[in-house]
Amino acid sequence: MTDQPMPTNNNVSEEENVSEAVLRSYLRKIEKAQQTGNATEHTYRAALQELLEALFSDITVTNEPKRIKCGAPVIKGTRIPIERILFLLKDGYNLEAIHLEYPQVDIKTLEKVIDELSQIVNTHLHGPSLS
């Protein structure tokens, strides 16, 4: 992308010029993010939010919606929230029963989820007893 000026058209309204400037700003932001080499979907959300709110003043864009599936940590490659797995364990389900509930997630993956959660608790949540 280059920052060369667009040909001017005297018939273009001020609103169209503002929209063009906003779009150019958005493109610069996503190009810069992409050049880092480690951009993900989340990397681009703030720029998209700014773009949409600048172009459409009558809407409000929510970057991180309430943690109902979207925005909640999930098992990689699925849309199954980790919170759901913890709820099922708390409710008395064993890994085999969870696997029956979600056959696309094998037991080995469920074991890894539990291991990772244990590691997080052991690493980050040391302190007074939780009960």
N, CA, C and O atoms as a printed pandas DataFrame, in Angstrom:
     atom_number atom_name residue_name chain_id  residue_number  x_coord  y_coord  z_coord
0              1         N          MET        A               1    0.851   -1.178    0.000
1              2        CA          MET        A               1    0.000    0.000    0.000
2              3         C          MET        A               1    0.889    1.231    0.000
3              4         O          MET        A               1    1.920    1.272    0.672
4              5         N          THR        A               2    0.488    2.201   -0.740
5              6        CA          THR        A               2    1.238    3.455   -0.755
6              7         C          THR        A               2    0.360    4.565   -0.240
7              8         O          THR        A               2   -0.867    4.463   -0.267
8              9         N          ASP        A               3    0.980    5.616    0.225
9             10        CA          ASP        A               3    0.241    6.771    0.717
10            11         C          ASP        A               3    0.164    7.863   -0.336
11            12         O          ASP        A               3    0.112    9.048   -0.008
12            13         N          GLN        A               4    0.157    7.464   -1.596
13            14        CA          GLN        A               4    0.054    8.450   -2.664
14            15         C          GLN        A               4   -1.335    9.061   -2.630
15            16         O          GLN        A               4   -2.323    8.359   -2.412
16            17         N          PRO        A               5   -1.411   10.348   -2.843
17            18        CA          PRO        A               5   -2.727   10.990   -2.806
18            19         C          PRO        A               5   -3.614   10.471   -3.917
19            20         O          PRO        A               5   -3.166   10.193   -5.029
20            21         N          MET        A               6   -4.886   10.349   -3.580
21            22        CA          MET        A               6   -5.876    9.944   -4.573
22            23         C          MET        A               6   -6.114   11.141   -5.493
23            24         O          MET        A               6   -5.999   12.288   -5.061
24            25         N          PRO        A               7   -6.444   10.878   -6.756
25            26        CA          PRO        A               7   -6.777   11.996   -7.640
26            27         C          PRO        A               7   -7.965   12.761   -7.053
27            28         O          PRO        A               7   -8.946   12.175   -6.594
28            29         N          THR        A               8   -7.845   14.048   -7.084
29            30        CA          THR        A               8   -8.923   14.855   -6.513
30            31         C          THR        A               8  -10.026   15.041   -7.535
31            32         O          THR        A               8   -9.785   15.186   -8.734
32            33         N          ASN        A               9  -11.216   15.033   -7.030
33            34        CA          ASN        A               9  -12.393   15.237   -7.858
34            35         C          ASN        A               9  -13.183   16.341   -7.180
35            36         O          ASN        A               9  -13.652   16.175   -6.055
36            37         N          ASN        A              10  -13.327   17.437   -7.845
37            38        CA          ASN        A              10  -14.012   18.574   -7.259
38            39         C          ASN        A              10  -15.476   18.271   -6.950
39            40         O          ASN        A              10  -16.110   18.987   -6.174
40            41         N          ASN        A              11  -16.013   17.214   -7.553
41            42        CA          ASN        A              11  -17.407   16.843   -7.311
42            43         C          ASN        A              11  -17.575   15.936   -6.087
43            44         O          ASN        A              11  -18.697   15.574   -5.732
44            45         N          VAL        A              12  -16.464   15.569   -5.444
45            46        CA          VAL        A              12  -16.517   14.681   -4.287
46            47         C          VAL        A              12  -16.889   15.500   -3.059
47            48         O          VAL        A              12  -16.332   16.571   -2.817
48            49         N          SER        A              13  -17.835   14.981   -2.292
49            50        CA          SER        A              13  -18.281   15.707   -1.104
50            51         C          SER        A              13  -17.256   15.597    0.011
51            52         O          SER        A              13  -16.386   14.726   -0.008
52            53         N          GLU        A              14  -17.371   16.492    0.982
53            54        CA          GLU        A              14  -16.477   16.467    2.148
54            55         C          GLU        A              14  -16.648   15.151    2.902
55            56         O          GLU        A              14  -15.674   14.605    3.421
56            57         N          GLU        A              15  -17.870   14.640    2.966
57            58        CA          GLU        A              15  -18.150   13.380    3.651
58            59         C          GLU        A              15  -17.385   12.227    2.994
59            60         O          GLU        A              15  -16.840   11.369    3.688
60            61         N          GLU        A              16  -17.343   12.206    1.670
61            62        CA          GLU        A              16  -16.597   11.168    0.960
62            63         C          GLU        A              16  -15.110   11.290    1.235
63            64         O          GLU        A              16  -14.429   10.273    1.365
64            65         N          ASN        A              17  -14.582   12.513    1.327
65            66        CA          ASN        A              17  -13.164   12.700    1.647
66            67         C          ASN        A              17  -12.848   12.192    3.050
67            68         O          ASN        A              17  -11.804   11.575    3.261
68            69         N          VAL        A              18  -13.737   12.444    4.011
69            70        CA          VAL        A              18  -13.543   11.963    5.376
70            71         C          VAL        A              18  -13.568   10.440    5.379
71            72         O          VAL        A              18  -12.721    9.810    6.013
72            73         N          SER        A              19  -14.527    9.845    4.680
73            74        CA          SER        A              19  -14.621    8.384    4.612
74            75         C          SER        A              19  -13.362    7.784    4.012
75            76         O          SER        A              19  -12.878    6.751    4.474
76            77         N          GLU        A              20  -12.842    8.422    2.998
77            78        CA          GLU        A              20  -11.610    7.952    2.364
78            79         C          GLU        A              20  -10.438    8.025    3.339
79            80         O          GLU        A              20   -9.631    7.099    3.407
80            81         N          ALA        A              21  -10.341    9.112    4.088
81            82        CA          ALA        A              21   -9.264    9.268    5.062
82            83         C          ALA        A              21   -9.373    8.215    6.168
83            84         O          ALA        A              21   -8.367    7.651    6.598
84            85         N          VAL        A              22  -10.585    7.960    6.618
85            86        CA          VAL        A              22  -10.805    6.955    7.657
86            87         C          VAL        A              22  -10.413    5.575    7.139
87            88         O          VAL        A              22   -9.779    4.797    7.851
88            89         N          LEU        A              23  -10.788    5.278    5.916
89            90        CA          LEU        A              23  -10.449    3.987    5.321
90            91         C          LEU        A              23   -8.937    3.840    5.148
91            92         O          LEU        A              23   -8.384    2.774    5.420
92            93         N          ARG        A              24   -8.281    4.879    4.708
93            94        CA          ARG        A              24   -6.815    4.839    4.559
94            95         C          ARG        A              24   -6.138    4.595    5.918
95            96         O          ARG        A              24   -5.184    3.823    6.015
96            97         N          SER        A              25   -6.636    5.252    6.946
97            98        CA          SER        A              25   -6.094    5.062    8.287
98            99         C          SER        A              25   -6.259    3.612    8.722
99           100         O          SER        A              25   -5.331    3.015    9.268
100          101         N          TYR        A              26   -7.422    3.053    8.486
101          102        CA          TYR        A              26   -7.692    1.658    8.821
102          103         C          TYR        A              26   -6.729    0.726    8.085
103          104         O          TYR        A              26   -6.151   -0.179    8.687
104          105         N          LEU        A              27   -6.560    0.950    6.795
105          106        CA          LEU        A              27   -5.672    0.104    5.997
106          107         C          LEU        A              27   -4.228    0.183    6.488
107          108         O          LEU        A              27   -3.521   -0.824    6.508
108          109         N          ARG        A              28   -3.790    1.378    6.884
109          110        CA          ARG        A              28   -2.431    1.527    7.432
110          111         C          ARG        A              28   -2.289    0.716    8.719
111          112         O          ARG        A              28   -1.276    0.047    8.927
112          113         N          LYS        A              29   -3.290    0.775    9.567
113          114        CA          LYS        A              29   -3.230    0.056   10.848
114          115         C          LYS        A              29   -3.178   -1.453   10.643
115          116         O          LYS        A              29   -2.385   -2.138   11.288
116          117         N          ILE        A              30   -4.018   -1.977    9.748
117          118        CA          ILE        A              30   -4.002   -3.425    9.572
118          119         C          ILE        A              30   -2.755   -3.893    8.826
119          120         O          ILE        A              30   -2.263   -4.997    9.062
120          121         N          GLU        A              31   -2.249   -3.059    7.932
121          122        CA          GLU        A              31   -1.010   -3.411    7.245
122          123         C          GLU        A              31    0.151   -3.463    8.235
123          124         O          GLU        A              31    0.969   -4.381    8.186
124          125         N          LYS        A              32    0.223   -2.481    9.134
125          126        CA          LYS        A              32    1.269   -2.453   10.150
126          127         C          LYS        A              32    1.175   -3.689   11.051
127          128         O          LYS        A              32    2.190   -4.305   11.373
128          129         N          ALA        A              33   -0.032   -4.041   11.448
129          130        CA          ALA        A              33   -0.232   -5.228   12.289
130          131         C          ALA        A              33    0.166   -6.493   11.543
131          132         O          ALA        A              33    0.793   -7.384   12.117
132          133         N          GLN        A              34   -0.192   -6.575   10.281
133          134        CA          GLN        A              34    0.118   -7.755    9.478
134          135         C          GLN        A              34    1.619   -7.929    9.313
135          136         O          GLN        A              34    2.107   -9.058    9.255
136          137         N          GLN        A              35    2.349   -6.842    9.240
137          138        CA          GLN        A              35    3.791   -6.895    9.046
138          139         C          GLN        A              35    4.538   -7.457   10.253
139          140         O          GLN        A              35    5.703   -7.839   10.134
140          141         N          THR        A              36    3.887   -7.513   11.406
141          142        CA          THR        A              36    4.550   -8.094   12.584
142          143         C          THR        A              36    4.789   -9.578   12.404
143          144         O          THR        A              36    5.697  -10.144   13.013
144          145         N          GLY        A              37    3.971  -10.219   11.562
145          146        CA          GLY        A              37    4.142  -11.642   11.305
146          147         C          GLY        A              37    3.442  -12.533   12.314
147          148         O          GLY        A              37    3.430  -13.752   12.145
148          149         N          ASN        A              38    2.861  -11.961   13.357
149          150        CA          ASN        A              38    2.173  -12.795   14.338
150          151         C          ASN        A              38    0.764  -12.289   14.635
151          152         O          ASN        A              38    0.236  -12.506   15.725
152          153         N          ALA        A              39    0.176  -11.631   13.684
153          154        CA          ALA        A              39   -1.165  -11.069   13.873
154          155         C          ALA        A              39   -2.207  -12.183   13.851
155          156         O          ALA        A              39   -2.084  -13.162   13.114
156          157         N          THR        A              40   -3.228  -12.009   14.671
157          158        CA          THR        A              40   -4.363  -12.924   14.688
158          159         C          THR        A              40   -5.625  -12.108   14.464
159          160         O          THR        A              40   -5.567  -10.891   14.292
160          161         N          GLU        A              41   -6.748  -12.777   14.468
161          162        CA          GLU        A              41   -8.033  -12.091   14.312
162          163         C          GLU        A              41   -8.163  -10.961   15.337
163          164         O          GLU        A              41   -8.628   -9.870   15.009
164          165         N          HIS        A              42   -7.755  -11.228   16.566
165          166        CA          HIS        A              42   -7.894  -10.240   17.635
166          167         C          HIS        A              42   -7.051   -8.992   17.382
167          168         O          HIS        A              42   -7.406   -7.902   17.831
168          169         N          THR        A              43   -5.957   -9.143   16.678
169          170        CA          THR        A              43   -5.065   -8.025   16.397
170          171         C          THR        A              43   -5.793   -6.916   15.641
171          172         O          THR        A              43   -5.510   -5.736   15.848
172          173         N          TYR        A              44   -6.705   -7.280   14.788
173          174        CA          TYR        A              44   -7.356   -6.335   13.892
174          175         C          TYR        A              44   -8.654   -5.747   14.447
175          176         O          TYR        A              44   -9.211   -4.821   13.858
176          177         N          ARG        A              45   -9.135   -6.264   15.555
177          178        CA          ARG        A              45  -10.454   -5.863   16.052
178          179         C          ARG        A              45  -10.544   -4.380   16.404
179          180         O          ARG        A              45  -11.523   -3.725   16.046
180          181         N          ALA        A              46   -9.555   -3.844   17.091
181          182        CA          ALA        A              46   -9.625   -2.436   17.506
182          183         C          ALA        A              46   -9.688   -1.516   16.290
183          184         O          ALA        A              46  -10.460   -0.556   16.275
184          185         N          ALA        A              47   -8.885   -1.803   15.277
185          186        CA          ALA        A              47   -8.894   -0.970   14.071
186          187         C          ALA        A              47  -10.241   -1.064   13.355
187          188         O          ALA        A              47  -10.756   -0.063   12.858
188          189         N          LEU        A              48  -10.802   -2.258   13.306
189          190        CA          LEU        A              48  -12.105   -2.421   12.665
190          191         C          LEU        A              48  -13.188   -1.683   13.459
191          192         O          LEU        A              48  -14.079   -1.064   12.877
192          193         N          GLN        A              49  -13.105   -1.753   14.777
193          194        CA          GLN        A              49  -14.062   -1.033   15.616
194          195         C          GLN        A              49  -13.996    0.463   15.330
195          196         O          GLN        A              49  -15.028    1.109   15.154
196          197         N          GLU        A              50  -12.783    1.013   15.284
197          198        CA          GLU        A              50  -12.616    2.442   14.994
198          199         C          GLU        A              50  -13.181    2.799   13.623
199          200         O          GLU        A              50  -13.858    3.815   13.467
200          201         N          LEU        A              51  -12.901    1.960   12.637
201          202        CA          LEU        A              51  -13.389    2.210   11.280
202          203         C          LEU        A              51  -14.914    2.252   11.248
203          204         O          LEU        A              51  -15.500    3.199   10.724
204          205         N          LEU        A              52  -15.547    1.240   11.801
205          206        CA          LEU        A              52  -17.007    1.173   11.753
206          207         C          LEU        A              52  -17.656    2.320   12.510
207          208         O          LEU        A              52  -18.642    2.892   12.045
208          209         N          GLU        A              53  -17.111    2.661   13.674
209          210        CA          GLU        A              53  -17.703    3.752   14.443
210          211         C          GLU        A              53  -17.480    5.105   13.769
211          212         O          GLU        A              53  -18.304    6.011   13.898
212          213         N          ALA        A              54  -16.361    5.239   13.048
213          214        CA          ALA        A              54  -16.115    6.496   12.335
214          215         C          ALA        A              54  -17.038    6.632   11.120
215          216         O          ALA        A              54  -17.501    7.730   10.812
216          217         N          LEU        A              55  -17.302    5.530   10.441
217          218        CA          LEU        A              55  -18.140    5.573    9.249
218          219         C          LEU        A              55  -19.629    5.619    9.570
219          220         O          LEU        A              55  -20.409    6.200    8.815
220          221         N          PHE        A              56  -20.025    5.013   10.681
221          222        CA          PHE        A              56  -21.435    4.906   11.030
222          223         C          PHE        A              56  -21.638    5.423   12.448
223          224         O          PHE        A              56  -21.568    4.659   13.411
224          225         N          SER        A              57  -21.888    6.709   12.572
225          226        CA          SER        A              57  -21.963    7.331   13.894
226          227         C          SER        A              57  -23.172    6.866   14.698
227          228         O          SER        A              57  -23.233    7.100   15.905
228          229         N          ASP        A              58  -24.120    6.221   14.060
229          230        CA          ASP        A              58  -25.323    5.792   14.778
230          231         C          ASP        A              58  -25.213    4.373   15.344
231          232         O          ASP        A              58  -26.193    3.848   15.872
232          233         N          ILE        A              59  -24.039    3.747   15.243
233          234        CA          ILE        A              59  -23.883    2.411   15.823
234          235         C          ILE        A              59  -22.768    2.412   16.853
235          236         O          ILE        A              59  -21.871    3.255   16.828
236          237         N          THR        A              60  -22.847    1.453   17.754
237          238        CA          THR        A              60  -21.783    1.230   18.725
238          239         C          THR        A              60  -21.249   -0.170   18.475
239          240         O          THR        A              60  -22.017   -1.131   18.426
240          241         N          VAL        A              61  -19.954   -0.288   18.317
241          242        CA          VAL        A              61  -19.326   -1.573   18.054
242          243         C          VAL        A              61  -18.708   -2.073   19.352
243          244         O          VAL        A              61  -18.008   -1.334   20.046
244          245         N          THR        A              62  -18.973   -3.327   19.669
245          246        CA          THR        A              62  -18.391   -3.940   20.854
246          247         C          THR        A              62  -17.255   -4.845   20.407
247          248         O          THR        A              62  -17.469   -5.817   19.683
248          249         N          ASN        A              63  -16.054   -4.517   20.844
249          250        CA          ASN        A              63  -14.875   -5.280   20.459
250          251         C          ASN        A              63  -14.846   -6.638   21.141
251          252         O          ASN        A              63  -14.652   -7.652   20.470
252          253         N          GLU        A              64  -15.030   -6.687   22.427
253          254        CA          GLU        A              64  -15.048   -7.940   23.172
254          255         C          GLU        A              64  -16.425   -8.111   23.788
255          256         O          GLU        A              64  -16.704   -7.557   24.852
256          257         N          PRO        A              65  -17.293   -8.876   23.125
257          258        CA          PRO        A              65  -18.646   -9.042   23.648
258          259         C          PRO        A              65  -18.654   -9.843   24.945
259          260         O          PRO        A              65  -17.652  -10.452   25.319
260          261         N          LYS        A              66  -19.788   -9.833   25.617
261          262        CA          LYS        A              66  -19.953  -10.613   26.832
262          263         C          LYS        A              66  -19.490  -12.037   26.547
263          264         O          LYS        A              66  -19.697  -12.552   25.448
264          265         N          ARG        A              67  -18.885  -12.653   27.502
265          266        CA          ARG        A              67  -18.251  -13.950   27.291
266          267         C          ARG        A              67  -19.263  -15.082   27.114
267          268         O          ARG        A              67  -19.382  -15.969   27.960
268          269         N          ILE        A              68  -19.971  -15.030   26.023
269          270        CA          ILE        A              68  -20.862  -16.115   25.652
270          271         C          ILE        A              68  -20.315  -16.650   24.345
271          272         O          ILE        A              68  -20.543  -16.073   23.281
272          273         N          LYS        A              69  -19.620  -17.713   24.428
273          274        CA          LYS        A              69  -18.864  -18.318   23.331
274          275         C          LYS        A              69  -17.833  -17.335   22.786
275          276         O          LYS        A              69  -16.640  -17.487   23.051
276          277         N          CYS        A              70  -18.262  -16.349   22.043
277          278        CA          CYS        A              70  -17.306  -15.426   21.454
278          279         C          CYS        A              70  -16.567  -14.670   22.555
279          280         O          CYS        A              70  -17.196  -14.043   23.408
280          281         N          GLY        A              71  -15.280  -14.725   22.539
281          282        CA          GLY        A              71  -14.495  -14.026   23.542
282          283         C          GLY        A              71  -14.088  -14.907   24.703
283          284         O          GLY        A              71  -13.205  -14.528   25.472
284          285         N          ALA        A              72  -14.701  -16.072   24.860
285          286        CA          ALA        A              72  -14.361  -16.977   25.950
286          287         C          ALA        A              72  -13.295  -17.963   25.464
287          288         O          ALA        A              72  -13.306  -18.361   24.299
288          289         N          PRO        A              73  -12.370  -18.361   26.355
289          290        CA          PRO        A              73  -11.372  -19.363   25.949
290          291         C          PRO        A              73  -12.055  -20.673   25.565
291          292         O          PRO        A              73  -12.949  -21.149   26.264
292          293         N          VAL        A              74  -11.626  -21.239   24.458
293          294        CA          VAL        A              74  -12.213  -22.481   23.957
294          295         C          VAL        A              74  -11.132  -23.522   23.737
295          296         O          VAL        A              74   -9.944  -23.201   23.707
296          297         N          ILE        A              75  -11.547  -24.764   23.583
297          298        CA          ILE        A              75  -10.623  -25.833   23.214
298          299         C          ILE        A              75  -10.214  -25.589   21.769
299          300         O          ILE        A              75  -11.061  -25.405   20.896
300          301         N          LYS        A              76   -8.920  -25.588   21.528
301          302        CA          LYS        A              76   -8.390  -25.285   20.201
302          303         C          LYS        A              76   -9.071  -26.134   19.125
303          304         O          LYS        A              76   -9.211  -27.350   19.260
304          305         N          GLY        A              77   -9.485  -25.458   18.063
305          306        CA          GLY        A              77  -10.118  -26.136   16.939
306          307         C          GLY        A              77  -11.599  -26.396   17.133
307          308         O          GLY        A              77  -12.244  -27.012   16.284
308          309         N          THR        A              78  -12.146  -25.922   18.262
309          310        CA          THR        A              78  -13.575  -26.103   18.522
310          311         C          THR        A              78  -14.160  -24.779   18.974
311          312         O          THR        A              78  -13.451  -23.778   19.082
312          313         N          ARG        A              79  -15.437  -24.781   19.233
313          314        CA          ARG        A              79  -16.083  -23.611   19.838
314          315         C          ARG        A              79  -16.575  -23.957   21.239
315          316         O          ARG        A              79  -17.495  -23.329   21.763
316          317         N          ILE        A              80  -15.946  -24.964   21.831
317          318        CA          ILE        A              80  -16.365  -25.433   23.151
318          319         C          ILE        A              80  -15.619  -24.649   24.221
319          320         O          ILE        A              80  -14.400  -24.768   24.341
320          321         N          PRO        A              81  -16.346  -23.842   25.004
321          322        CA          PRO        A              81  -15.683  -23.056   26.047
322          323         C          PRO        A              81  -15.074  -23.942   27.126
323          324         O          PRO        A              81  -15.675  -24.931   27.546
324          325         N          ILE        A              82  -13.874  -23.575   27.568
325          326        CA          ILE        A              82  -13.219  -24.282   28.664
326          327         C          ILE        A              82  -14.129  -24.249   29.898
327          328         O          ILE        A              82  -14.205  -25.221   30.649
328          329         N          GLU        A              83  -14.803  -23.143   30.092
329          330        CA          GLU        A              83  -15.708  -22.992   31.218
330          331         C          GLU        A              83  -16.772  -24.097   31.229
331          332         O          GLU        A              83  -17.171  -24.566   32.295
332          333         N          ARG        A              84  -17.227  -24.510   30.044
333          334        CA          ARG        A              84  -18.226  -25.580   29.946
334          335         C          ARG        A              84  -17.641  -26.897   30.442
335          336         O          ARG        A              84  -18.321  -27.659   31.130
336          337         N          ILE        A              85  -16.394  -27.166   30.099
337          338        CA          ILE        A              85  -15.743  -28.404   30.542
338          339         C          ILE        A              85  -15.633  -28.396   32.066
339          340         O          ILE        A              85  -15.925  -29.398   32.719
340          341         N          LEU        A              86  -15.214  -27.272   32.627
341          342        CA          LEU        A              86  -15.100  -27.164   34.084
342          343         C          LEU        A              86  -16.462  -27.346   34.752
343          344         O          LEU        A              86  -16.565  -28.004   35.787
344          345         N          PHE        A              87  -17.487  -26.776   34.171
345          346        CA          PHE        A              87  -18.841  -26.930   34.717
346          347         C          PHE        A              87  -19.236  -28.400   34.729
347          348         O          PHE        A              87  -19.771  -28.894   35.722
348          349         N          LEU        A              88  -18.975  -29.101   33.630
349          350        CA          LEU        A              88  -19.343  -30.522   33.559
350          351         C          LEU        A              88  -18.569  -31.341   34.591
351          352         O          LEU        A              88  -19.131  -32.235   35.224
352          353         N          LEU        A              89  -17.280  -31.036   34.762
353          354        CA          LEU        A              89  -16.491  -31.739   35.780
354          355         C          LEU        A              89  -17.078  -31.484   37.167
355          356         O          LEU        A              89  -17.227  -32.409   37.965
356          357         N          LYS        A              90  -17.410  -30.226   37.445
357          358        CA          LYS        A              90  -18.001  -29.857   38.736
358          359         C          LYS        A              90  -19.323  -30.578   38.936
359          360         O          LYS        A              90  -19.679  -30.939   40.058
360          361         N          ASP        A              91  -20.049  -30.786   37.842
361          362        CA          ASP        A              91  -21.351  -31.433   37.895
362          363         C          ASP        A              91  -21.240  -32.958   37.999
363          364         O          ASP        A              91  -22.253  -33.657   38.028
364          365         N          GLY        A              92  -20.008  -33.466   38.055
365          366        CA          GLY        A              92  -19.828  -34.901   38.249
366          367         C          GLY        A              92  -19.500  -35.704   37.007
367          368         O          GLY        A              92  -19.344  -36.923   37.079
368          369         N          TYR        A              93  -19.394  -35.038   35.872
369          370        CA          TYR        A              93  -19.033  -35.752   34.652
370          371         C          TYR        A              93  -17.567  -36.176   34.732
371          372         O          TYR        A              93  -16.731  -35.433   35.246
372          373         N          ASN        A              94  -17.257  -37.360   34.228
373          374        CA          ASN        A              94  -15.850  -37.729   34.057
374          375         C          ASN        A              94  -15.465  -37.441   32.608
375          376         O          ASN        A              94  -16.310  -37.044   31.806
376          377         N          LEU        A              95  -14.198  -37.641   32.276
377          378        CA          LEU        A              95  -13.742  -37.292   30.920
378          379         C          LEU        A              95  -14.447  -38.110   29.838
379          380         O          LEU        A              95  -14.713  -37.603   28.748
380          381         N          GLU        A              96  -14.749  -39.369   30.139
381          382        CA          GLU        A              96  -15.450  -40.202   29.163
382          383         C          GLU        A              96  -16.853  -39.654   28.884
383          384         O          GLU        A              96  -17.301  -39.635   27.738
384          385         N          ALA        A              97  -17.536  -39.210   29.933
385          386        CA          ALA        A              97  -18.882  -38.644   29.758
386          387         C          ALA        A              97  -18.826  -37.330   28.972
387          388         O          ALA        A              97  -19.694  -37.060   28.141
388          389         N          ILE        A              98  -17.795  -36.514   29.242
389          390        CA          ILE        A              98  -17.634  -35.260   28.486
390          391         C          ILE        A              98  -17.368  -35.574   27.019
391          392         O          ILE        A              98  -17.891  -34.906   26.128
392          393         N          HIS        A              99  -16.553  -36.593   26.776
393          394        CA          HIS        A              99  -16.264  -37.011   25.400
394          395         C          HIS        A              99  -17.553  -37.455   24.694
395          396         O          HIS        A              99  -17.736  -37.171   23.510
396          397         N          LEU        A             100  -18.439  -38.144   25.408
397          398        CA          LEU        A             100  -19.716  -38.544   24.813
398          399         C          LEU        A             100  -20.574  -37.320   24.489
399          400         O          LEU        A             100  -21.297  -37.299   23.493
400          401         N          GLU        A             101  -20.483  -36.300   25.349
401          402        CA          GLU        A             101  -21.221  -35.045   25.131
402          403         C          GLU        A             101  -20.644  -34.277   23.929
403          404         O          GLU        A             101  -21.381  -33.654   23.165
404          405         N          TYR        A             102  -19.319  -34.335   23.781
405          406        CA          TYR        A             102  -18.601  -33.638   22.706
406          407         C          TYR        A             102  -17.668  -34.625   22.007
407          408         O          TYR        A             102  -16.459  -34.592   22.235
408          409         N          PRO        A             103  -18.209  -35.504   21.157
409          410        CA          PRO        A             103  -17.389  -36.554   20.541
410          411         C          PRO        A             103  -16.257  -36.024   19.658
411          412         O          PRO        A             103  -15.317  -36.759   19.354
412          413         N          GLN        A             104  -16.339  -34.760   19.245
413          414        CA          GLN        A             104  -15.265  -34.197   18.414
414          415         C          GLN        A             104  -14.003  -33.910   19.233
415          416         O          GLN        A             104  -12.946  -33.633   18.667
416          417         N          VAL        A             105  -14.112  -33.974   20.559
417          418        CA          VAL        A             105  -12.959  -33.744   21.433
418          419         C          VAL        A             105  -12.568  -35.078   22.055
419          420         O          VAL        A             105  -13.321  -35.653   22.841
420          421         N          ASP        A             106  -11.377  -35.564   21.693
421          422        CA          ASP        A             106  -10.962  -36.851   22.241
422          423         C          ASP        A             106  -10.519  -36.713   23.702
423          424         O          ASP        A             106  -10.250  -35.613   24.186
424          425         N          ILE        A             107  -10.452  -37.828   24.372
425          426        CA          ILE        A             107  -10.133  -37.849   25.802
426          427         C          ILE        A             107   -8.732  -37.296   26.045
427          428         O          ILE        A             107   -8.507  -36.606   27.039
428          429         N          LYS        A             108   -7.798  -37.585   25.161
429          430        CA          LYS        A             108   -6.426  -37.072   25.294
430          431         C          LYS        A             108   -6.433  -35.534   25.329
431          432         O          LYS        A             108   -5.724  -34.923   26.128
432          433         N          THR        A             109   -7.231  -34.927   24.463
433          434        CA          THR        A             109   -7.335  -33.465   24.440
434          435         C          THR        A             109   -7.937  -32.952   25.740
435          436         O          THR        A             109   -7.467  -31.957   26.291
436          437         N          LEU        A             110   -8.963  -33.616   26.228
437          438        CA          LEU        A             110   -9.566  -33.213   27.510
438          439         C          LEU        A             110   -8.545  -33.319   28.645
439          440         O          LEU        A             110   -8.501  -32.456   29.522
440          441         N          GLU        A             111   -7.739  -34.355   28.631
441          442        CA          GLU        A             111   -6.690  -34.500   29.651
442          443         C          GLU        A             111   -5.696  -33.343   29.567
443          444         O          GLU        A             111   -5.252  -32.828   30.593
444          445         N          LYS        A             112   -5.348  -32.939   28.351
445          446        CA          LYS        A             112   -4.423  -31.810   28.175
446          447         C          LYS        A             112   -5.034  -30.516   28.702
447          448         O          LYS        A             112   -4.337  -29.699   29.304
448          449         N          VAL        A             113   -6.345  -30.325   28.475
449          450        CA          VAL        A             113   -7.029  -29.138   28.983
450          451         C          VAL        A             113   -6.904  -29.085   30.498
451          452         O          VAL        A             113   -6.556  -28.048   31.062
452          453         N          ILE        A             114   -7.188  -30.200   31.152
453          454        CA          ILE        A             114   -7.105  -30.267   32.621
454          455         C          ILE        A             114   -5.670  -30.027   33.077
455          456         O          ILE        A             114   -5.442  -29.306   34.049
456          457         N          ASP        A             115   -4.706  -30.619   32.388
457          458        CA          ASP        A             115   -3.293  -30.409   32.742
458          459         C          ASP        A             115   -2.895  -28.943   32.630
459          460         O          ASP        A             115   -2.221  -28.408   33.510
460          461         N          GLU        A             116   -3.316  -28.295   31.544
461          462        CA          GLU        A             116   -2.980  -26.880   31.354
462          463         C          GLU        A             116   -3.627  -26.009   32.419
463          464         O          GLU        A             116   -2.999  -25.087   32.939
464          465         N          LEU        A             117   -4.883  -26.300   32.744
465          466        CA          LEU        A             117   -5.558  -25.537   33.790
466          467         C          LEU        A             117   -4.861  -25.728   35.137
467          468         O          LEU        A             117   -4.698  -24.774   35.897
468          469         N          SER        A             118   -4.454  -26.949   35.425
469          470        CA          SER        A             118   -3.719  -27.220   36.676
470          471         C          SER        A             118   -2.422  -26.434   36.709
471          472         O          SER        A             118   -2.054  -25.872   37.740
472          473         N          GLN        A             119   -1.735  -26.397   35.584
473          474        CA          GLN        A             119   -0.477  -25.650   35.505
474          475         C          GLN        A             119   -0.703  -24.159   35.746
475          476         O          GLN        A             119    0.083  -23.512   36.437
476          477         N          ILE        A             120   -1.772  -23.621   35.177
477          478        CA          ILE        A             120   -2.094  -22.208   35.377
478          479         C          ILE        A             120   -2.375  -21.926   36.846
479          480         O          ILE        A             120   -1.891  -20.939   37.399
480          481         N          VAL        A             121   -3.154  -22.792   37.469
481          482        CA          VAL        A             121   -3.464  -22.612   38.884
482          483         C          VAL        A             121   -2.195  -22.685   39.716
483          484         O          VAL        A             121   -1.974  -21.850   40.593
484          485         N          ASN        A             122   -1.359  -23.683   39.445
485          486        CA          ASN        A             122   -0.116  -23.842   40.202
486          487         C          ASN        A             122    0.862  -22.697   39.989
487          488         O          ASN        A             122    1.588  -22.321   40.909
488          489         N          THR        A             123    0.885  -22.150   38.805
489          490        CA          THR        A             123    1.844  -21.103   38.466
490          491         C          THR        A             123    1.390  -19.723   38.891
491          492         O          THR        A             123    2.196  -18.921   39.363
492          493         N          HIS        A             124    0.115  -19.437   38.731
493          494        CA          HIS        A             124   -0.366  -18.065   38.879
494          495         C          HIS        A             124   -1.247  -17.811   40.092
495          496         O          HIS        A             124   -1.459  -16.657   40.463
496          497         N          LEU        A             125   -1.756  -18.845   40.706
497          498        CA          LEU        A             125   -2.732  -18.621   41.751
498          499         C          LEU        A             125   -2.249  -19.103   43.125
499          500         O          LEU        A             125   -3.071  -19.452   43.973
500          501         N          HIS        A             126   -0.973  -19.128   43.349
501          502        CA          HIS        A             126   -0.481  -19.486   44.671
502          503         C          HIS        A             126   -0.857  -18.396   45.644
503          504         O          HIS        A             126   -0.717  -17.210   45.345
504          505         N          GLY        A             127   -1.316  -18.779   46.763
505          506        CA          GLY        A             127   -1.720  -17.823   47.776
506          507         C          GLY        A             127   -2.560  -18.528   48.813
507          508         O          GLY        A             127   -2.394  -19.726   49.041
508          509         N          PRO        A             128   -3.459  -17.800   49.441
509          510        CA          PRO        A             128   -4.308  -18.415   50.453
510          511         C          PRO        A             128   -5.125  -19.559   49.852
511          512         O          PRO        A             128   -5.410  -19.568   48.654
512          513         N          SER        A             129   -5.487  -20.495   50.674
513          514        CA          SER        A             129   -6.291  -21.627   50.228
514          515         C          SER        A             129   -7.595  -21.162   49.624
515          516         O          SER        A             129   -8.226  -20.223   50.108
516          517         N          LEU        A             130   -7.984  -21.826   48.572
517          518        CA          LEU        A             130   -9.257  -21.526   47.924
518          519         C          LEU        A             130  -10.279  -22.558   48.368
519          520         O          LEU        A             130  -10.066  -23.757   48.187
520          521         N          SER        A             131  -11.356  -22.121   48.931
521          522        CA          SER        A             131  -12.441  -23.044   49.277
522          523         C          SER        A             131  -13.710  -22.310   49.565
523          524         O          SER        A             131  -14.727  -22.932   49.873
